[in-house]
Amino acid sequence: MQTSLKTTVNRSLKIVFKLFKRMSTNMESDKEYFTMDFYRNLINENSIFDMAKLIDIAAIYGQSNN
């Protein structure tokens, strides 16, 4: 029972990490991307990354990803 819970939690953490990784880059694909000005405004206007989120990400993933 605990093994499946641990597997589910690890899988969820991996998905969340991929989501944050995707949001932190302006690349849509190898050939398509947002301009840096558009991306910067998108991040700032929508408060996608703030200090609290960045600290949480570091606390969750810092041990396993130095």
C-alpha positions in Angstrom: 0.0 0.0 0.0 2.7 2.5 0.9 4.8 1.6 -2.2 1.9 2.6 -4.5 1.4 5.8 -2.5 5.1 6.7 -2.8 5.0 5.9 -6.5 1.9 8.1 -7.0 3.5 11.0 -5.1 6.8 10.7 -7.0 4.9 10.7 -10.3 2.9 13.7 -9.3 6.1 15.6 -8.2 7.6 14.8 -11.6 4.6 16.1 -13.5 4.6 19.3 -11.4 8.3 19.8 -12.0 7.8 19.4 -15.7 5.0 22.0 -15.6 7.2 24.5 -13.8 10.0 23.8 -16.2 7.7 24.4 -19.2 6.4 27.7 -17.7 10.0 28.9 -17.1 11.0 28.9 -20.8 9.8 30.9 -23.7 10.3 28.0 -26.2 7.2 26.5 -27.7 9.2 24.1 -29.9 12.6 24.1 -31.6 11.4 26.7 -34.1 8.6 28.5 -32.3 9.0 30.7 -29.3 7.7 33.8 -27.5 9.7 36.9 -27.8 11.5 37.8 -24.6 9.5 41.0 -24.2 6.2 39.2 -24.6 7.3 36.4 -22.2 8.6 38.8 -19.6 5.3 40.7 -19.6 3.3 37.5 -19.5 5.3 36.3 -16.4 5.1 39.7 -14.6 1.5 40.6 -15.3 0.2 37.2 -14.3 2.5 36.7 -11.3 3.4 33.2 -12.5 6.6 33.1 -10.5 6.9 34.9 -7.2 9.4 34.5 -4.4 7.1 32.2 -2.4 6.7 29.8 -5.3 10.4 29.8 -6.1 11.2 29.0 -2.5 8.6 26.2 -2.5 10.1 24.7 -5.7 13.6 24.9 -4.2 12.4 23.2 -0.9 10.6 20.4 -2.7 13.1 19.6 -5.5 16.4 20.9 -4.0 17.4 17.7 -2.2 17.0 15.5 -5.3 18.3 18.0 -7.9 21.4 19.9 -6.6 
